[in-house]
C-alpha cells in the first residue's frame, strides 16, 4: 500500500440498457468509492464523460458530482 494518496480517473462507465434505472450504476460506483476511501488510497476522483452519454451524466448528477470543465478529447486510431 502506498503512503500517499493518489488521484483516480473514471474513463468508461457503462450500465447495460437492460439494467438502467435500477440503481445498479449508483450501487457499483458507491461501493468502489467506499472501498477507495476506506483504504485511503485516493483523495480525488475525476470522471471523463461524453456529452453523448446522458445516462452517465444523470448518474453522476444524482450522486452530486460537480462539473469542473468541459472540453474536447482528441483520438487518433492506428490501424
PDB file with one MODEL, atoms N, CA, C and O in Angstrom:
MODEL        1
ATOM      1  N   UNK A   1       0.842  -1.182   0.000  1.00  0.00           N
ATOM      2  CA  UNK A   1       0.000   0.000   0.000  1.00  0.00           C
ATOM      3  C   UNK A   1       0.884   1.242   0.000  1.00  0.00           C
ATOM      4  O   UNK A   1       1.950   1.258   0.616  1.00  0.00           O
ATOM      5  N   UNK A   2       0.439   2.260  -0.683  1.00  0.00           N
ATOM      6  CA  UNK A   2       1.190   3.498  -0.783  1.00  0.00           C
ATOM      7  C   UNK A   2       1.041   4.326   0.482  1.00  0.00           C
ATOM      8  O   UNK A   2       0.025   4.260   1.173  1.00  0.00           O
ATOM      9  N   UNK A   3       2.066   5.099   0.766  1.00  0.00           N
ATOM     10  CA  UNK A   3       1.996   6.033   1.888  1.00  0.00           C
ATOM     11  C   UNK A   3       1.279   7.319   1.500  1.00  0.00           C
ATOM     12  O   UNK A   3       0.900   8.111   2.362  1.00  0.00           O
ATOM     13  N   UNK A   4       1.098   7.520   0.206  1.00  0.00           N
ATOM     14  CA  UNK A   4       0.455   8.722  -0.288  1.00  0.00           C
ATOM     15  C   UNK A   4      -0.906   8.384  -0.867  1.00  0.00           C
ATOM     16  O   UNK A   4      -1.200   7.235  -1.195  1.00  0.00           O
ATOM     17  N   UNK A   5      -1.726   9.415  -0.983  1.00  0.00           N
ATOM     18  CA  UNK A   5      -2.999   9.267  -1.685  1.00  0.00           C
ATOM     19  C   UNK A   5      -2.813   9.733  -3.115  1.00  0.00           C
ATOM     20  O   UNK A   5      -1.989  10.607  -3.384  1.00  0.00           O
ATOM     21  N   UNK A   6      -3.560   9.166  -4.018  1.00  0.00           N
ATOM     22  CA  UNK A   6      -3.444   9.463  -5.430  1.00  0.00           C
ATOM     23  C   UNK A   6      -4.794   9.863  -5.996  1.00  0.00           C
ATOM     24  O   UNK A   6      -5.838   9.614  -5.393  1.00  0.00           O
ATOM     25  N   UNK A   7      -4.757  10.479  -7.147  1.00  0.00           N
ATOM     26  CA  UNK A   7      -5.989  10.765  -7.865  1.00  0.00           C
ATOM     27  C   UNK A   7      -6.382   9.527  -8.661  1.00  0.00           C
ATOM     28  O   UNK A   7      -5.535   8.708  -9.018  1.00  0.00           O
ATOM     29  N   UNK A   8      -7.657   9.405  -8.928  1.00  0.00           N
ATOM     30  CA  UNK A   8      -8.162   8.328  -9.777  1.00  0.00           C
ATOM     31  C   UNK A   8      -9.048   8.957 -10.834  1.00  0.00           C
ATOM     32  O   UNK A   8      -9.647  10.009 -10.613  1.00  0.00           O
ATOM     33  N   UNK A   9      -9.125   8.315 -11.968  1.00  0.00           N
ATOM     34  CA  UNK A   9      -9.976   8.816 -13.052  1.00  0.00           C
ATOM     35  C   UNK A   9     -10.850   7.684 -13.572  1.00  0.00           C
ATOM     36  O   UNK A   9     -10.373   6.576 -13.817  1.00  0.00           O
ATOM     37  N   UNK A  10     -12.115   7.975 -13.734  1.00  0.00           N
ATOM     38  CA  UNK A  10     -13.045   7.027 -14.345  1.00  0.00           C
ATOM     39  C   UNK A  10     -13.122   7.377 -15.819  1.00  0.00           C
ATOM     40  O   UNK A  10     -13.463   8.503 -16.181  1.00  0.00           O
ATOM     41  N   UNK A  11     -12.811   6.430 -16.650  1.00  0.00           N
ATOM     42  CA  UNK A  11     -12.747   6.721 -18.079  1.00  0.00           C
ATOM     43  C   UNK A  11     -13.885   6.093 -18.872  1.00  0.00           C
ATOM     44  O   UNK A  11     -14.195   6.565 -19.966  1.00  0.00           O
ATOM     45  N   UNK A  12     -14.502   5.066 -18.365  1.00  0.00           N
ATOM     46  CA  UNK A  12     -15.545   4.397 -19.137  1.00  0.00           C
ATOM     47  C   UNK A  12     -16.550   3.785 -18.165  1.00  0.00           C
ATOM     48  O   UNK A  12     -16.275   2.765 -17.533  1.00  0.00           O
ATOM     49  N   UNK A  13     -17.694   4.407 -18.055  1.00  0.00           N
ATOM     50  CA  UNK A  13     -18.734   3.925 -17.141  1.00  0.00           C
ATOM     51  C   UNK A  13     -19.911   3.490 -17.994  1.00  0.00           C
ATOM     52  O   UNK A  13     -20.458   4.282 -18.760  1.00  0.00           O
ATOM     53  N   UNK A  14     -20.296   2.243 -17.862  1.00  0.00           N
ATOM     54  CA  UNK A  14     -21.420   1.743 -18.666  1.00  0.00           C
ATOM     55  C   UNK A  14     -22.292   0.827 -17.822  1.00  0.00           C
ATOM     56  O   UNK A  14     -21.800   0.027 -17.027  1.00  0.00           O
ATOM     57  N   UNK A  15     -23.576   0.962 -18.011  1.00  0.00           N
ATOM     58  CA  UNK A  15     -24.548   0.023 -17.457  1.00  0.00           C
ATOM     59  C   UNK A  15     -25.378  -0.439 -18.652  1.00  0.00           C
ATOM     60  O   UNK A  15     -25.922   0.377 -19.397  1.00  0.00           O
ATOM     61  N   UNK A  16     -25.466  -1.717 -18.821  1.00  0.00           N
ATOM     62  CA  UNK A  16     -26.249  -2.277 -19.936  1.00  0.00           C
ATOM     63  C   UNK A  16     -27.665  -1.723 -19.877  1.00  0.00           C
ATOM     64  O   UNK A  16     -28.245  -1.589 -18.800  1.00  0.00           O
ATOM     65  N   UNK A  17     -28.212  -1.405 -21.032  1.00  0.00           N
ATOM     66  CA  UNK A  17     -29.536  -0.772 -21.087  1.00  0.00           C
ATOM     67  C   UNK A  17     -30.606  -1.574 -20.354  1.00  0.00           C
ATOM     68  O   UNK A  17     -31.556  -0.990 -19.835  1.00  0.00           O
ATOM     69  N   UNK A  18     -30.477  -2.874 -20.299  1.00  0.00           N
ATOM     70  CA  UNK A  18     -31.445  -3.730 -19.606  1.00  0.00           C
ATOM     71  C   UNK A  18     -31.468  -3.465 -18.091  1.00  0.00           C
ATOM     72  O   UNK A  18     -32.472  -3.719 -17.426  1.00  0.00           O
ATOM     73  N   UNK A  19     -30.346  -2.949 -17.554  1.00  0.00           N
ATOM     74  CA  UNK A  19     -30.228  -2.773 -16.109  1.00  0.00           C
ATOM     75  C   UNK A  19     -30.254  -1.314 -15.662  1.00  0.00           C
ATOM     76  O   UNK A  19     -30.072  -1.026 -14.479  1.00  0.00           O
ATOM     77  N   UNK A  20     -30.478  -0.403 -16.586  1.00  0.00           N
ATOM     78  CA  UNK A  20     -30.536   1.016 -16.217  1.00  0.00           C
ATOM     79  C   UNK A  20     -31.798   1.309 -15.420  1.00  0.00           C
ATOM     80  O   UNK A  20     -32.797   0.593 -15.491  1.00  0.00           O
ATOM     81  N   UNK A  21     -31.709   2.386 -14.664  1.00  0.00           N
ATOM     82  CA  UNK A  21     -32.837   2.881 -13.846  1.00  0.00           C
ATOM     83  C   UNK A  21     -33.200   1.923 -12.719  1.00  0.00           C
ATOM     84  O   UNK A  21     -34.324   1.955 -12.217  1.00  0.00           O
ATOM     85  N   UNK A  22     -32.256   1.069 -12.315  1.00  0.00           N
ATOM     86  CA  UNK A  22     -32.494   0.147 -11.207  1.00  0.00           C
ATOM     87  C   UNK A  22     -31.549   0.425 -10.033  1.00  0.00           C
ATOM     88  O   UNK A  22     -31.598  -0.272  -9.020  1.00  0.00           O
ATOM     89  N   UNK A  23     -30.694   1.437 -10.167  1.00  0.00           N
ATOM     90  CA  UNK A  23     -29.764   1.771  -9.096  1.00  0.00           C
ATOM     91  C   UNK A  23     -28.457   0.994  -9.144  1.00  0.00           C
ATOM     92  O   UNK A  23     -27.624   1.139  -8.249  1.00  0.00           O
ATOM     93  N   UNK A  24     -28.261   0.177 -10.163  1.00  0.00           N
ATOM     94  CA  UNK A  24     -27.051  -0.637 -10.236  1.00  0.00           C
ATOM     95  C   UNK A  24     -25.798   0.223 -10.405  1.00  0.00           C
ATOM     96  O   UNK A  24     -24.799  -0.003  -9.723  1.00  0.00           O
ATOM     97  N   UNK A  25     -25.842   1.199 -11.300  1.00  0.00           N
ATOM     98  CA  UNK A  25     -24.695   2.078 -11.502  1.00  0.00           C
ATOM     99  C   UNK A  25     -24.335   2.832 -10.232  1.00  0.00           C
ATOM    100  O   UNK A  25     -23.161   2.936  -9.876  1.00  0.00           O
ATOM    101  N   UNK A  26     -25.349   3.358  -9.551  1.00  0.00           N
ATOM    102  CA  UNK A  26     -25.121   4.067  -8.294  1.00  0.00           C
ATOM    103  C   UNK A  26     -24.507   3.145  -7.262  1.00  0.00           C
ATOM    104  O   UNK A  26     -23.557   3.525  -6.578  1.00  0.00           O
ATOM    105  N   UNK A  27     -25.037   1.942  -7.141  1.00  0.00           N
ATOM    106  CA  UNK A  27     -24.528   0.984  -6.163  1.00  0.00           C
ATOM    107  C   UNK A  27     -23.060   0.647  -6.428  1.00  0.00           C
ATOM    108  O   UNK A  27     -22.232   0.708  -5.519  1.00  0.00           O
ATOM    109  N   UNK A  28     -22.740   0.291  -7.672  1.00  0.00           N
ATOM    110  CA  UNK A  28     -21.370  -0.119  -8.006  1.00  0.00           C
ATOM    111  C   UNK A  28     -20.392   1.038  -7.803  1.00  0.00           C
ATOM    112  O   UNK A  28     -19.314   0.853  -7.239  1.00  0.00           O
ATOM    113  N   UNK A  29     -20.770   2.228  -8.262  1.00  0.00           N
ATOM    114  CA  UNK A  29     -19.888   3.375  -8.111  1.00  0.00           C
ATOM    115  C   UNK A  29     -19.705   3.739  -6.639  1.00  0.00           C
ATOM    116  O   UNK A  29     -18.590   4.045  -6.217  1.00  0.00           O
ATOM    117  N   UNK A  30     -20.774   3.711  -5.857  1.00  0.00           N
ATOM    118  CA  UNK A  30     -20.665   3.988  -4.419  1.00  0.00           C
ATOM    119  C   UNK A  30     -19.781   2.972  -3.714  1.00  0.00           C
ATOM    120  O   UNK A  30     -18.990   3.343  -2.846  1.00  0.00           O
ATOM    121  N   UNK A  31     -19.899   1.695  -4.070  1.00  0.00           N
ATOM    122  CA  UNK A  31     -19.065   0.662  -3.452  1.00  0.00           C
ATOM    123  C   UNK A  31     -17.596   0.855  -3.802  1.00  0.00           C
ATOM    124  O   UNK A  31     -16.725   0.692  -2.946  1.00  0.00           O
ATOM    125  N   UNK A  32     -17.319   1.198  -5.046  1.00  0.00           N
ATOM    126  CA  UNK A  32     -15.928   1.447  -5.446  1.00  0.00           C
ATOM    127  C   UNK A  32     -15.361   2.647  -4.683  1.00  0.00           C
ATOM    128  O   UNK A  32     -14.234   2.599  -4.191  1.00  0.00           O
ATOM    129  N   UNK A  33     -16.138   3.709  -4.589  1.00  0.00           N
ATOM    130  CA  UNK A  33     -15.685   4.894  -3.857  1.00  0.00           C
ATOM    131  C   UNK A  33     -15.490   4.590  -2.372  1.00  0.00           C
ATOM    132  O   UNK A  33     -14.507   5.013  -1.765  1.00  0.00           O
ATOM    133  N   UNK A  34     -16.432   3.857  -1.801  1.00  0.00           N
ATOM    134  CA  UNK A  34     -16.327   3.492  -0.383  1.00  0.00           C
ATOM    135  C   UNK A  34     -15.050   2.709  -0.125  1.00  0.00           C
ATOM    136  O   UNK A  34     -14.351   2.949   0.859  1.00  0.00           O
ATOM    137  N   UNK A  35     -14.754   1.777  -1.010  1.00  0.00           N
ATOM    138  CA  UNK A  35     -13.555   0.948  -0.865  1.00  0.00           C
ATOM    139  C   UNK A  35     -12.286   1.807  -0.942  1.00  0.00           C
ATOM    140  O   UNK A  35     -11.382   1.653  -0.120  1.00  0.00           O
ATOM    141  N   UNK A  36     -12.221   2.698  -1.916  1.00  0.00           N
ATOM    142  CA  UNK A  36     -11.046   3.554  -2.065  1.00  0.00           C
ATOM    143  C   UNK A  36     -10.872   4.501  -0.882  1.00  0.00           C
ATOM    144  O   UNK A  36      -9.755   4.720  -0.414  1.00  0.00           O
ATOM    145  N   UNK A  37     -11.975   5.059  -0.405  1.00  0.00           N
ATOM    146  CA  UNK A  37     -11.921   5.978   0.725  1.00  0.00           C
ATOM    147  C   UNK A  37     -11.508   5.240   1.993  1.00  0.00           C
ATOM    148  O   UNK A  37     -10.699   5.741   2.774  1.00  0.00           O
ATOM    149  N   UNK A  38     -12.060   4.058   2.192  1.00  0.00           N
ATOM    150  CA  UNK A  38     -11.730   3.257   3.379  1.00  0.00           C
ATOM    151  C   UNK A  38     -10.242   2.936   3.428  1.00  0.00           C
ATOM    152  O   UNK A  38      -9.624   2.974   4.493  1.00  0.00           O
ATOM    153  N   UNK A  39      -9.676   2.623   2.277  1.00  0.00           N
ATOM    154  CA  UNK A  39      -8.254   2.276   2.209  1.00  0.00           C
ATOM    155  C   UNK A  39      -7.364   3.508   2.106  1.00  0.00           C
ATOM    156  O   UNK A  39      -6.139   3.396   2.061  1.00  0.00           O
ATOM    157  N   UNK A  40      -7.986   4.681   2.070  1.00  0.00           N
ATOM    158  CA  UNK A  40      -7.268   5.949   1.995  1.00  0.00           C
ATOM    159  C   UNK A  40      -6.282   5.965   0.833  1.00  0.00           C
ATOM    160  O   UNK A  40      -5.136   6.393   0.974  1.00  0.00           O
ATOM    161  N   UNK A  41      -6.749   5.491  -0.308  1.00  0.00           N
ATOM    162  CA  UNK A  41      -5.883   5.411  -1.470  1.00  0.00           C
ATOM    163  C   UNK A  41      -6.041   6.577  -2.428  1.00  0.00           C
ATOM    164  O   UNK A  41      -5.144   6.834  -3.231  1.00  0.00           O
ATOM    165  N   UNK A  42      -7.146   7.281  -2.365  1.00  0.00           N
ATOM    166  CA  UNK A  42      -7.345   8.418  -3.265  1.00  0.00           C
ATOM    167  C   UNK A  42      -7.894   9.599  -2.481  1.00  0.00           C
ATOM    168  O   UNK A  42      -8.533   9.436  -1.441  1.00  0.00           O
ATOM    169  N   UNK A  43      -7.633  10.783  -2.998  1.00  0.00           N
ATOM    170  CA  UNK A  43      -8.201  11.979  -2.390  1.00  0.00           C
ATOM    171  C   UNK A  43      -9.099  12.719  -3.360  1.00  0.00           C
ATOM    172  O   UNK A  43      -9.824  13.635  -2.972  1.00  0.00           O
ATOM    173  N   UNK A  44      -9.050  12.320  -4.625  1.00  0.00           N
ATOM    174  CA  UNK A  44      -9.862  12.980  -5.645  1.00  0.00           C
ATOM    175  C   UNK A  44     -10.124  12.004  -6.781  1.00  0.00           C
ATOM    176  O   UNK A  44      -9.235  11.259  -7.191  1.00  0.00           O
ATOM    177  N   UNK A  45     -11.341  12.016  -7.280  1.00  0.00           N
ATOM    178  CA  UNK A  45     -11.692  11.154  -8.402  1.00  0.00           C
ATOM    179  C   UNK A  45     -12.349  12.008  -9.470  1.00  0.00           C
ATOM    180  O   UNK A  45     -13.241  12.807  -9.187  1.00  0.00           O
ATOM    181  N   UNK A  46     -11.898  11.831 -10.689  1.00  0.00           N
ATOM    182  CA  UNK A  46     -12.481  12.535 -11.820  1.00  0.00           C
ATOM    183  C   UNK A  46     -13.132  11.532 -12.749  1.00  0.00           C
ATOM    184  O   UNK A  46     -12.679  10.394 -12.872  1.00  0.00           O
ATOM    185  N   UNK A  47     -14.180  11.956 -13.391  1.00  0.00           N
ATOM    186  CA  UNK A  47     -14.846  11.131 -14.396  1.00  0.00           C
ATOM    187  C   UNK A  47     -14.849  11.906 -15.707  1.00  0.00           C
ATOM    188  O   UNK A  47     -15.283  13.057 -15.755  1.00  0.00           O
ATOM    189  N   UNK A  48     -14.371  11.282 -16.750  1.00  0.00           N
ATOM    190  CA  UNK A  48     -14.361  11.892 -18.080  1.00  0.00           C
ATOM    191  C   UNK A  48     -15.533  11.305 -18.856  1.00  0.00           C
ATOM    192  O   UNK A  48     -15.513  10.136 -19.240  1.00  0.00           O
ATOM    193  N   UNK A  49     -16.542  12.119 -19.080  1.00  0.00           N
ATOM    194  CA  UNK A  49     -17.813  11.638 -19.616  1.00  0.00           C
ATOM    195  C   UNK A  49     -18.143  12.363 -20.919  1.00  0.00           C
ATOM    196  O   UNK A  49     -18.000  13.581 -21.022  1.00  0.00           O
ATOM    197  N   UNK A  50     -18.577  11.606 -21.889  1.00  0.00           N
ATOM    198  CA  UNK A  50     -19.036  12.193 -23.147  1.00  0.00           C
ATOM    199  C   UNK A  50     -20.412  12.818 -22.944  1.00  0.00           C
ATOM    200  O   UNK A  50     -21.252  12.290 -22.216  1.00  0.00           O
ATOM    201  N   UNK A  51     -20.617  13.939 -23.593  1.00  0.00           N
ATOM    202  CA  UNK A  51     -21.946  14.560 -23.536  1.00  0.00           C
ATOM    203  C   UNK A  51     -22.978  13.692 -24.218  1.00  0.00           C
ATOM    204  O   UNK A  51     -24.179  13.907 -24.059  1.00  0.00           O
ATOM    205  N   UNK A  52     -22.525  12.723 -24.967  1.00  0.00           N
ATOM    206  CA  UNK A  52     -23.424  11.801 -25.649  1.00  0.00           C
ATOM    207  C   UNK A  52     -23.800  10.610 -24.765  1.00  0.00           C
ATOM    208  O   UNK A  52     -24.377   9.638 -25.252  1.00  0.00           O
ATOM    209  N   UNK A  53     -23.479  10.678 -23.485  1.00  0.00           N
ATOM    210  CA  UNK A  53     -23.796   9.602 -22.538  1.00  0.00           C
ATOM    211  C   UNK A  53     -24.723  10.148 -21.458  1.00  0.00           C
ATOM    212  O   UNK A  53     -24.311  10.314 -20.310  1.00  0.00           O
ATOM    213  N   UNK A  54     -25.976  10.429 -21.820  1.00  0.00           N
ATOM    214  CA  UNK A  54     -26.888  11.061 -20.850  1.00  0.00           C
ATOM    215  C   UNK A  54     -27.140  10.219 -19.602  1.00  0.00           C
ATOM    216  O   UNK A  54     -27.405  10.769 -18.533  1.00  0.00           O
ATOM    217  N   UNK A  55     -27.063   8.902 -19.720  1.00  0.00           N
ATOM    218  CA  UNK A  55     -27.304   8.063 -18.548  1.00  0.00           C
ATOM    219  C   UNK A  55     -26.195   8.241 -17.515  1.00  0.00           C
ATOM    220  O   UNK A  55     -26.459   8.272 -16.313  1.00  0.00           O
ATOM    221  N   UNK A  56     -24.965   8.356 -17.981  1.00  0.00           N
ATOM    222  CA  UNK A  56     -23.845   8.549 -17.061  1.00  0.00           C
ATOM    223  C   UNK A  56     -23.889   9.952 -16.466  1.00  0.00           C
ATOM    224  O   UNK A  56     -23.632  10.132 -15.276  1.00  0.00           O
ATOM    225  N   UNK A  57     -24.211  10.939 -17.287  1.00  0.00           N
ATOM    226  CA  UNK A  57     -24.355  12.302 -16.763  1.00  0.00           C
ATOM    227  C   UNK A  57     -25.425  12.356 -15.684  1.00  0.00           C
ATOM    228  O   UNK A  57     -25.243  13.001 -14.651  1.00  0.00           O
ATOM    229  N   UNK A  58     -26.530  11.684 -15.923  1.00  0.00           N
ATOM    230  CA  UNK A  58     -27.608  11.634 -14.941  1.00  0.00           C
ATOM    231  C   UNK A  58     -27.159  10.946 -13.655  1.00  0.00           C
ATOM    232  O   UNK A  58     -27.479  11.400 -12.556  1.00  0.00           O
ATOM    233  N   UNK A  59     -26.414   9.847 -13.798  1.00  0.00           N
ATOM    234  CA  UNK A  59     -25.908   9.115 -12.636  1.00  0.00           C
ATOM    235  C   UNK A  59     -25.021  10.004 -11.782  1.00  0.00           C
ATOM    236  O   UNK A  59     -25.220  10.098 -10.571  1.00  0.00           O
ATOM    237  N   UNK A  60     -24.046  10.655 -12.399  1.00  0.00           N
ATOM    238  CA  UNK A  60     -23.121  11.484 -11.627  1.00  0.00           C
ATOM    239  C   UNK A  60     -23.815  12.702 -11.035  1.00  0.00           C
ATOM    240  O   UNK A  60     -23.494  13.115  -9.920  1.00  0.00           O
ATOM    241  N   UNK A  61     -24.758  13.280 -11.763  1.00  0.00           N
ATOM    242  CA  UNK A  61     -25.531  14.395 -11.198  1.00  0.00           C
ATOM    243  C   UNK A  61     -26.326  13.946  -9.981  1.00  0.00           C
ATOM    244  O   UNK A  61     -26.404  14.675  -8.992  1.00  0.00           O
ATOM    245  N   UNK A  62     -26.913  12.761 -10.038  1.00  0.00           N
ATOM    246  CA  UNK A  62     -27.705  12.269  -8.902  1.00  0.00           C
ATOM    247  C   UNK A  62     -26.835  11.990  -7.684  1.00  0.00           C
ATOM    248  O   UNK A  62     -27.316  12.005  -6.550  1.00  0.00           O
ATOM    249  N   UNK A  63     -25.533  11.730  -7.927  1.00  0.00           N
ATOM    250  CA  UNK A  63     -24.595  11.466  -6.834  1.00  0.00           C
ATOM    251  C   UNK A  63     -23.871  12.734  -6.387  1.00  0.00           C
ATOM    252  O   UNK A  63     -22.937  12.683  -5.586  1.00  0.00           O
ATOM    253  N   UNK A  64     -24.316  13.865  -6.917  1.00  0.00           N
ATOM    254  CA  UNK A  64     -23.804  15.189  -6.551  1.00  0.00           C
ATOM    255  C   UNK A  64     -22.346  15.420  -6.930  1.00  0.00           C
ATOM    256  O   UNK A  64     -21.620  16.129  -6.234  1.00  0.00           O
ATOM    257  N   UNK A  65     -21.929  14.821  -8.031  1.00  0.00           N
ATOM    258  CA  UNK A  65     -20.633  15.166  -8.602  1.00  0.00           C
ATOM    259  C   UNK A  65     -20.804  16.529  -9.234  1.00  0.00           C
ATOM    260  O   UNK A  65     -21.907  16.876  -9.655  1.00  0.00           O
ATOM    261  N   UNK A  66     -19.742  17.309  -9.311  1.00  0.00           N
ATOM    262  CA  UNK A  66     -19.857  18.626  -9.934  1.00  0.00           C
ATOM    263  C   UNK A  66     -19.008  18.699 -11.186  1.00  0.00           C
ATOM    264  O   UNK A  66     -17.936  18.100 -11.275  1.00  0.00           O
ATOM    265  N   UNK A  67     -19.509  19.439 -12.138  1.00  0.00           N
ATOM    266  CA  UNK A  67     -18.809  19.617 -13.406  1.00  0.00           C
ATOM    267  C   UNK A  67     -17.689  20.632 -13.186  1.00  0.00           C
ATOM    268  O   UNK A  67     -17.931  21.749 -12.729  1.00  0.00           O
ATOM    269  N   UNK A  68     -16.467  20.230 -13.515  1.00  0.00           N
ATOM    270  CA  UNK A  68     -15.335  21.136 -13.397  1.00  0.00           C
ATOM    271  C   UNK A  68     -15.097  21.892 -14.689  1.00  0.00           C
ATOM    272  O   UNK A  68     -14.859  23.100 -14.680  1.00  0.00           O
ATOM    273  N   UNK A  69     -15.162  21.184 -15.788  1.00  0.00           N
ATOM    274  CA  UNK A  69     -14.945  21.817 -17.084  1.00  0.00           C
ATOM    275  C   UNK A  69     -15.448  20.887 -18.171  1.00  0.00           C
ATOM    276  O   UNK A  69     -15.687  19.702 -17.936  1.00  0.00           O
ATOM    277  N   UNK A  70     -15.599  21.424 -19.329  1.00  0.00           N
ATOM    278  CA  UNK A  70     -15.931  20.611 -20.492  1.00  0.00           C
ATOM    279  C   UNK A  70     -14.853  20.829 -21.524  1.00  0.00           C
ATOM    280  O   UNK A  70     -14.160  21.846 -21.502  1.00  0.00           O
ATOM    281  N   UNK A  71     -14.709  19.896 -22.412  1.00  0.00           N
ATOM    282  CA  UNK A  71     -13.653  20.050 -23.398  1.00  0.00           C
ATOM    283  C   UNK A  71     -13.770  19.022 -24.500  1.00  0.00           C
ATOM    284  O   UNK A  71     -14.760  18.297 -24.608  1.00  0.00           O
ATOM    285  N   UNK A  72     -12.751  18.980 -25.300  1.00  0.00           N
ATOM    286  CA  UNK A  72     -12.703  18.062 -26.415  1.00  0.00           C
ATOM    287  C   UNK A  72     -11.557  17.093 -26.198  1.00  0.00           C
ATOM    288  O   UNK A  72     -10.457  17.490 -25.815  1.00  0.00           O
ATOM    289  N   UNK A  73     -11.817  15.850 -26.441  1.00  0.00           N
ATOM    290  CA  UNK A  73     -10.790  14.818 -26.344  1.00  0.00           C
ATOM    291  C   UNK A  73     -10.421  14.426 -27.765  1.00  0.00           C
ATOM    292  O   UNK A  73     -11.295  14.164 -28.592  1.00  0.00           O
ATOM    293  N   UNK A  74      -9.153  14.387 -28.040  1.00  0.00           N
ATOM    294  CA  UNK A  74      -8.674  14.004 -29.370  1.00  0.00           C
ATOM    295  C   UNK A  74      -8.255  12.544 -29.361  1.00  0.00           C
ATOM    296  O   UNK A  74      -7.724  12.041 -28.371  1.00  0.00           O
ATOM    297  N   UNK A  75      -8.495  11.886 -30.457  1.00  0.00           N
ATOM    298  CA  UNK A  75      -8.113  10.480 -30.595  1.00  0.00           C
ATOM    299  C   UNK A  75      -7.622  10.244 -32.017  1.00  0.00           C
ATOM    300  O   UNK A  75      -8.187  10.766 -32.978  1.00  0.00           O
ATOM    301  N   UNK A  76      -6.576   9.459 -32.136  1.00  0.00           N
ATOM    302  CA  UNK A  76      -6.103   9.033 -33.444  1.00  0.00           C
ATOM    303  C   UNK A  76      -6.018   7.513 -33.390  1.00  0.00           C
ATOM    304  O   UNK A  76      -5.262   6.945 -32.601  1.00  0.00           O
ATOM    305  N   UNK A  77      -6.801   6.872 -34.234  1.00  0.00           N
ATOM    306  CA  UNK A  77      -6.785   5.415 -34.278  1.00  0.00           C
ATOM    307  C   UNK A  77      -5.708   4.952 -35.232  1.00  0.00           C
ATOM    308  O   UNK A  77      -5.586   5.456 -36.348  1.00  0.00           O
ATOM    309  N   UNK A  78      -4.936   3.996 -34.783  1.00  0.00           N
ATOM    310  CA  UNK A  78      -3.856   3.423 -35.573  1.00  0.00           C
ATOM    311  C   UNK A  78      -4.311   2.058 -36.061  1.00  0.00           C
ATOM    312  O   UNK A  78      -4.652   1.185 -35.263  1.00  0.00           O
ATOM    313  N   UNK A  79      -4.314   1.882 -37.347  1.00  0.00           N
ATOM    314  CA  UNK A  79      -4.741   0.577 -37.895  1.00  0.00           C
ATOM    315  C   UNK A  79      -3.716   0.063 -38.841  1.00  0.00           C
ATOM    316  O   UNK A  79      -3.885  -1.017 -39.408  1.00  0.00           O
TER     317      UNK A  79
ENDMDL
END
